[in-house]
């Protein structure tokens, strides 16, 4: 796209061409900052690692990323979502993402051997960043998993088997989206909203933020601190100065 836009060969383009391309992506194609940064990363890799031209990006500043608040469901909305989920397996999938704070990729690929029912813990093998971590299992979830496993017919090492392997990320996203529509939720509900809700509800219950960071597998505390900005229960406790007049 960049070379077609510049109408030049890779060794002929200049920083001005790159700046014009960035403006083209944002003002004419309406790319979001995250998409522009992704394009710039690809171009940077090509020039610095393939062509070994290190000067191309010296004065190039990527657009600032949008700082959007995570979408968080209330506990009532989570309850409605679960009640609207069709099928034991699909309900269990949603329960697990919410009760353990798992990423959708981690949830669909979890194996039975990764679950410790006695300790009410699960091991996430090679999560994001290729790092293993331990997560919690709720008592209710443990009971539901045991019941589900005892009833299912598939002989699979995965908790959520599908066609010889496990449920795909897209299938899981479809389950959550379908349940949200069935429940009549107005928010844009997707798998990561369950993880955000897990973190926010723990925070509102007084759980130490560093413990939440560990459960979520965040490398930096600043990533976890985003959830302090969406904790509406904490905000509700603040008394407006108008009420003190």
Secondary structure, DSSP 8 states (H G I E B T S, - for coil): -HHHHHTS-TTT--HHHHHHHHHHHHHTS---HHHHHHHHHHHHHIIIIIS--TTTTTT---------------HHHHHHHHHT--SHHHHHHHHHHHHH---HHHHHT-BGGGEETTTTEEEE-S-TTS--EEEE--HHHHHHHHHHHHH-----SBTTEETTEE--HHHHHHHHHHHHHHHT--S---HHHHHHHHHHHHHHTT--HHHHHHHHT-SSHHHHGGGGGS-HHHHHTS--GGGG-
